[in-house]
Each structure stands twice: as C-alpha cells, then as structure tokens.
C-alpha cells in the first residue's frame, strides 16, 4: 500500500509539471484555457504529492489523509469524465479513469492493509499496530 501511495504522489508530481508548460500542453492536446489555471492546478497537485509522500512514511498514523484524498480523486474523476473532455481535451478521459482507480485503491486498500474500518479512517481513529 505504501508503494501505491508513493506512486500516486509521483503521478501528481508529473501532472503538475505538465501544467507548468503551456506550449507542451498544446502539443499533447491538452487545452487549458489560460496558463493561470495550469499554474493553480500545479500548486494543488504538488501539495497533494507532498501530503501523500509524508503519509507514506508513516501510513498507519497518517492514513486518514490518504483516505480523504480518495474523495478528491472521485471529484476529479467525475469532473474529468463528464465536462473535462470539452474543457481540456481528450486527456481528461485518461486522467479521470486514473483518478477513479487511485481513489478506489485508497478506499478499499487502506482498510485491508491497516486492518481497520472505513469509519476509523474517516475519523482519524486508526488504532496502533496490532
């Protein structure tokens, strides 16, 4: 599970870096309406990357951050798969599906890996290691 959390943080770093170069965006058919939005997305993605990296260092103590990140992933997936293609281009489908998969891996992987409940993860009440 730690590797999955780290991989998703690396994914966010890569997406954020992509948002920094508007010329590259056009080359891969990503249509951001204004560089401002790309820079804002980059900051958000890099912040979540740091949260995921720090959480992976002590997953039991910080699992709730990752669990709540799943809800961000679901929101991003819904937006990307519905209005995303018209707003930013065909890459929205790929990013939306990927976000949904990251979210599902957090939602169902964390309780199994940590042997805890969804409620404990939601309320930041994950017990110490058994």
C-alpha positions in Angstrom: 0.0 0.0 0.0 2.9 2.4 0.7 4.2 1.9 -2.8 0.7 2.7 -4.2 0.5 5.9 -2.2 4.0 6.9 -3.3 3.2 6.1 -6.9 0.1 8.3 -6.8 2.2 11.1 -5.4 4.7 10.7 -8.2 1.7 10.7 -10.6 0.6 14.1 -9.1 4.1 15.5 -9.5 4.2 14.6 -13.1 0.7 16.0 -13.8 1.7 19.2 -12.0 4.9 19.5 -14.1 2.9 19.2 -17.2 0.7 22.1 -16.2 3.8 24.4 -16.0 4.4 24.4 -19.7 1.5 25.7 -21.8 3.4 25.0 -25.1 3.7 21.4 -24.1 0.0 21.2 -23.2 -1.0 22.1 -26.8 1.5 19.6 -28.2 -0.3 16.7 -26.4 -3.8 18.0 -27.0 -4.4 19.4 -23.5 -6.4 22.6 -23.8 -6.0 24.7 -20.7 -7.9 28.0 -21.3 -5.3 30.1 -19.6 -1.9 29.4 -18.0 -3.2 30.7 -14.7 -5.4 27.5 -14.3 -2.4 25.3 -15.2 -0.3 27.0 -12.5 -3.1 26.7 -10.0 -3.6 23.0 -10.7 0.2 22.5 -10.5 0.3 24.0 -7.0 -2.6 21.9 -5.9 -1.2 18.7 -7.4 2.2 19.3 -5.8 0.7 20.0 -2.4 -1.2 16.7 -2.6 2.0 15.0 -3.7 3.8 16.2 -0.6 0.9 15.1 1.6 1.0 11.6 0.0 4.8 11.3 0.4 4.7 12.3 4.0 1.7 10.0 4.7 3.6 7.0 3.1 6.4 7.5 5.6 4.1 6.5 8.5 1.0 5.2 6.8 -0.7 4.0 10.0 -0.5 7.4 11.7 -1.3 9.4 8.5 -3.7 7.1 6.7 -6.7 9.4 7.2 -5.0 12.0 4.9 -4.7 9.4 2.2 -8.3 8.2 2.8 -9.7 11.7 2.4 -7.6 12.2 -0.7 -9.8 9.5 -2.2 -12.7 11.9 -2.2 -10.6 14.4 -4.1 -9.8 11.7 -6.6 -13.5 10.9 -7.0 -14.4 14.5 -7.5 -11.7 14.9 -10.1 -12.8 11.7 -11.8 -16.4 12.9 -12.1 -15.4 16.3 -13.5 -12.8 14.8 -15.9 -15.2 12.2 -17.2 -18.2 14.5 -17.7 -17.2 18.0 -18.6 -13.4 17.5 -18.7 -13.1 16.4 -22.4 -14.9 19.5 -23.6 -12.9 21.8 -21.4 -9.4 20.4 -21.5 -9.4 17.8 -24.3 -9.2 14.0 -24.7 -6.6 13.5 -21.9 -9.5 14.1 -19.5 -10.7 10.6 -20.0 -7.4 9.1 -19.2 -6.9 11.3 -16.1 -10.4 10.7 -14.9 -10.2 7.0 -15.1 -6.8 7.1 -13.4 -8.1 9.3 -10.6 -11.0 6.9 -10.1 -8.6 4.0 -9.8 -6.3 5.8 -7.3 -9.4 6.7 -5.2 -10.6 3.1 -5.3 -7.2 1.8 -4.3 -7.2 4.2 -1.3 -10.8 3.5 -0.3 -10.5 -0.3 -0.4 -6.8 -0.9 0.0 -6.2 1.1 3.2 -8.8 -0.7 5.4 -7.4 -4.0 4.3 -3.7 -3.1 4.6 -4.2 -1.5 8.0 -6.8 -3.9 9.2 -9.2 -1.2 10.2 -12.6 0.2 9.4 -13.7 3.0 7.0 -15.1 4.8 10.0 -11.7 4.8 11.7 -10.1 6.2 8.6 -12.7 8.9 8.1 -12.5 10.0 11.7 -8.7 9.6 12.1 -9.0 6.9 14.7 -6.8 4.3 13.2 -5.6 2.1 16.1 -1.9 1.4 16.7 -0.4 -1.6 15.1 -1.9 -4.9 16.4 
